[in-house]
Amino acid sequence: MTTGFRDFRVAQKVTESDIITSFYLEPVDGAPVWEARPGQYLTVRVPTADGHLLKSYSVSGDAAQTSGYRITVKRETGLDGAPDGVGSCWLHDVVQVGDEIAVAAPRGTFYLDEESTRPVILLSGGVGLTPMVSMLHRLRETDRDVYFLHACEGGSVHALRDEVLGLATARTKTLFVYRSPSAEDEAAQAFDAKGFIDKAFLQRHLPLDDYEVYLCGPTLFMVAMYHLLQKLGIPKSRIAYEFFGKGGSLDKVEEPTRSKTAASRAAPAIQALTFVTDPDAWASADETPRPVKATFDAVPDTPEITAKGDVVFRKSDASATWGDGVSSLLELAENAGIDPEFSCRTGICGACECRLISGEVEYTQAPLEEPEDGHVLICCTRPKGPVVLDI
């Protein structure tokens, strides 16, 4: 059963660049929208021939607005024969002003810490700037120093540029880095550097300070920036990001080999990162855990479970012990050398669903769609004692 959705009407559809469009959504029931924190995302129900899919997009406007939301979406075109993005193409090509779409409440733990007074770096690549713009709306009401650094291919795909400049205060510094600027970009002096962001560029433009960093963009971009920021002395605990790859951590992804072209040197030939992204999901929700019990009895050949919290992965003939520092059964399985299916890691896509043979688990965040009886989503569950999973 699907829960937590409301119908929203598309009040405006605004082209922001050659590939990015904003959608202004207003609730059909006329009631105030759910509260959102700057950086959180909305989940949209996308109709398909087989039913529907769930796709998530960051709130890109002022999160304090109570009359509606704005999402800003890049149209994803498949590469090397891959299919086009289902959600983004539906929004761009099918949805029109006046249409109604089903939207779930804002989710995500990637949001601005409004209690802090530290200076802020908002660092984004491609359409990863969308949650940063929402944060910038809130930050302009504070006395915090803000450095808004954005990297993209060029002016034709640079969304929300004028809005960012308009939100800047005397305490805000904006820096735009274009990977491959056009002649028009050059003539308009629309960017501050070309190439990619490197250590020298950051050292030149960022004074030494006790920063908090918010990082969003394509995986290669985030990995490179994550390691670079640490080399500049910013501790991991001060770098907030969303990552949905292996283990859910940028620490587990090897730092990419960089091109010799860097923004600090402004050379014309570029072979660097690809500044495009499709944030189909952003972070985990803050939900009260709830229990799920198995509807199947343990089979006779199940390996013996020896201690409370032990987890058996029956098909893989493996087991692991739940402990501190593990966030989900999916992460526990990965740590045990198993490679389960997954996509969003946030209880949205359903790709990690598996059968619960015995035991009981609890959801650390409620899935948007319940799996069938006797099945669980391992990306957002933890065991309540011994558990046997059919993976």
N, C-alpha and C positions, 0 to 999 in steps of 0.2 A: 504494500500500500504506500502511495506517495503522500507525504505530509509536508506542511510548511510552505505551500505555494499560494501565491495570489496572482490575479490577473492584472497586468499593467498595459496601458495603452501607449503606443509610440507617438509622442507629442511632436517630436522633431527628429529629423534625420539629416545630419550635417556632415558634408564631406570635409575632412580635415587634411587629407593629402591624397596622393594618387592611389594609395592602398588602404587608407585608414578612414573610418567613418564613425561619428558619434551618434548614439541613440539616446534620446531624452525620454525617460519612462515615467508615466504618472499612474498611480493606482486607480483602477476602475471604480473601486468602492468609495473613493473620495476621502478615505481615512488617511491620517498621517502615515508616512512610510516607516518601516522599521529603523531603529537607530543603527547607524553605521559608524565605524571608526575609520579614520583616514588610512587607507591602505587595504581595507577589506574588499572582498569580492562578492558578486551576485552569481547565482546559478540559474541558468535559463533552460527551460525544457524545449528541446528542438524536435519537432515532429519528423518522423522518417517513415518509409514504406513499411517497416517492421514494427512501428510503435513510436518510440522517441529516444533521444539521447539527452544527457545532461552535460551542458557546457558552462564554464564559469569565466567571468570577465570582471576585472577590477572596476570598482567605482572610481571614475576619473574626475568627478566634479567635487563640489564642496559637500563634504559628508554631513555638514550641519543643516543642509536643506531638508525640510520636512515634507515638501510637496512632491518630490520625485527624485529619481536618480539619473545619472548619466554614466553610460559605459562607452568606451571608445575601442573599436575593434579593428584589427588588421585582417584584411581578406587574405586567407592562406591559400596559395596556389601550390598544388602538388609538384614536386620535383622528381625527375628521373622516372616518370610513369606513376608516381604515387598519386592517390586521389586527392582532390582539393579538400580543404577543411570543411567538414559538414556544417558545423555551427556557424563559422564566420561567413561562408558562402550563402547560407540560408538568410542570415541577417542582412548581408549586403545586397543579395540578388532577389530575394523574395519578400521580405518584410518591408512594408511601406508605412508611411504616416497614417495613423488611425487604426492600424492593426493592433490586436491584443496578443500578448505573449504571457506565458506563465513564468513567474520569477519567485525564487526562494529567498529567504532572509539572508542578510549579509553574514559571511563567515570569515574566519581566518585569524591567525595570531600574528600575521605580518602587518603591524599597524604602528603608527607613530606613538612613542612614549610621551604623553603630554604632561607627565609629572616632572620630567627631566628639564634642566636648564642648560644642558651642554650644547655647544654648537653642533650643527647637523650637516652631514654630507648626503645629498640625494643623488645617487649615481645610477644611471640607467642606460640601456642600449635598446634601440628600436622601439617597439610599442611597449616595452617595459617601463616607459615613463608614466604610464597611466596612473598607477598608485602613487607615484611621486607627485604628480600634479595635485591629487587630492590632499596629500600631506602639505604641499606648499600653500594651499588655501588656508589650512589651519595655522601654519607657521607664521603667516603674514600678520596674524593677530598677536604674536608674541614678541619678546625682545631677544630671541635667540638668533645668533649668526647662522646663516644658511648658505651653503654652496650647492648650487644645482648644476650638475655635470651630466650632459646628455650626449651620447654618440649614436650616429645613424649614417646611412649611406649618403644622403644629400638632402637638399631642400625639398625635392619633390615628394619625399616620404617622411618629412619632418612634421609631425602632427603637434598641434597645440603650442606652437612656438610663440605666437603673439600673446596667448593667454599667460604663458609662463613669464614673459617679459612684463606683462601688465600686473602680475602678482608680486613682482620683485619690489622690495623696499630698500631703504638705505642700508639695511643689514644683510641684503641678499646679493650674492654674486652668481651670475649665470654664465656658463661656459658650454658652447656647442662645438662638438668635434665631428666633422664630416669625413667619412671614409673616402668618398669619391665625388667631390663637389663639381657641379656643372659650371659652365661659363656664366650662367645667370647668377649662381650662388657667389661666384668670385666677384662679379660686378656689383652685387648688392652687399658684399661683405657680410653675408648672412651667418658666417661661422667664425669661430675664434681660432681654430686650428684644423688641420687635415691630417689624415692618417689614423692612428689609433692612440688611445690613452696609454702612456707609459709612465715610468717612475719619474723621469725628469719633468714631464708635463705636470704631474701632481705636485712635485716639490716646488716648481716654479709658481704655481697658483694657489697652493694651500699653505698658509702659515702653520707653524707648529701649534697644536692645540689638542685638547682632550675631546675628540670628536665622537659622535655617534653616527654610524653609517647605515643607510638603507640602500640595499643593492637589488636591482631587478633587471633582467634581460635574458638573452639566450644563454644557454649553458656555457659555451666557450668563453663568452664575455664575462660571465659571473665568476668562473673559475680563475681566469686571468686576473680580474680585479680583486678577488678575495685574497689571493696570494700576494699581489702587489701591495695591498693596503697593510697587510701584516709586515711586509718588509719595510714599510714606512713607520712602523711602530704602533699601529692601531691593533689592540688585542682582539682576538676572536669574539670575545664577549660583547664587544661594541659594534659588531658587524651583523646586522639583521638582514636576512634574505629568505627567499623561497626557493627550494630545490626539490625536484621530485624524481631524481635519478636514483642510482643504486645506493641503498642505505640512507637516503634522504639527507646526505651531508656532502658539502663541497670538499671536505677533507678527504673523502674517499675517491675523488676524481683527480686524475693526474693533470698537472698544470700543462696547458698546451704550449707547443713550440711557437714562438712569436715571429712575425715578419720583421725584417730590418726597418720597415717603415713605421715611424712613430710620429705622433702629433707634435711632440716637442721639436722635431727636426723638419716637419712640414714638407717632406719629400713628395713628389707627384705620383710615383708608382706604388700601388698598394696591393699587398697580399696578406691580409690580416684576418681579423675576426669577422664573422657575418652578423651584422647588427639587425637581425630580424628575430622575432620570437612570437609564439602563440601561447599566451598564458591561459591554458584551458582550466587551470585550477590554481588557487593561491592559498596554501596553508591549511591548517586543521581548525576545526571549530571548537568552541568552548562549550561542551555539552556535559550534562551529568551522566556518569557511566550507568549503564543498565545491563542486567544479566541476560545471557542467552544460554539455555540448556540444550544439550544434545537430545535428539529424538531417536537416536540409534544406540543400541547396546554395543559395547566394545567387542570386537571380533576375537576369537580365541588366539590367533597368531600375533596379536598386538604385543610389542615388546613391553616388559614389565616397567612400570613407573615406580621409582623408588623414593621420591620425596615430593612434598607439596610444591606445586608450581612447576614441576617438570612437564615438558611438552614433548610428545612423540609425533613425528611426521611419518606416518605409516608407509606410504608408498615409497618414500625415499629411504626407508630403513635407517632413520636418524632420530636423534633426540637432543634436547637442549634444556638447560635450566634457566628459568626466568630469574632475572636479577636487576639490580639498579642500573640505570643507564640505557635500558632497552625501552623503546617507546611503543612497540606493537609486536604482534605475532609475526607480521611480515618481516620486520627487522630481525627478529630472533631467528627466523628461518634463513634469512640471508647470512647471518652470522654463523649458522651451522653449515654453510656451503650449499644451500638449496637455492634454486633460482625460480621462485614462484612468479606467476603472471601478475602484473600490476600496471597501473597507469598513473592515476592521480594521487595515490597514497592518502586520500582524505575522505574516503567513504562516499564518493560521488559516482565513479565510473562503473563499479561492480566487477572489474577485471580480476580482482584477487579473491573472489568468492570461492569457498571450498566447503566440503562436508565436515561437520563436527561429529566425529564418531562417538566420542564419550567425553564427559566432563562438562564444565561450565565456563563461559567467558563473559566478559562485560565490555560493552562499547565505551570507549573513551570519548567518542563523539557519535551522535546519532547519524546513521546513513540517510541520505535523502530518499532512497528507495530500499525497503526491506528486502533482503534475500529470501529465497524460499525457505520453508520450515526445515530445520536441521542443518542449515548452511549459515556460514558467517563470512563477513568481510574481514580478512586478517590484517588489513592495513590500519584498522582503527579499533582493534580489540586487544584485550590482555586476558590472561587466564585467571580464573578464580579456583586455584588448586590444580590437580593433575588434569591434563587435556590430551586427547588423541585427535589429530587432524588427518584427513584423507589426502595428504599431499606428500 
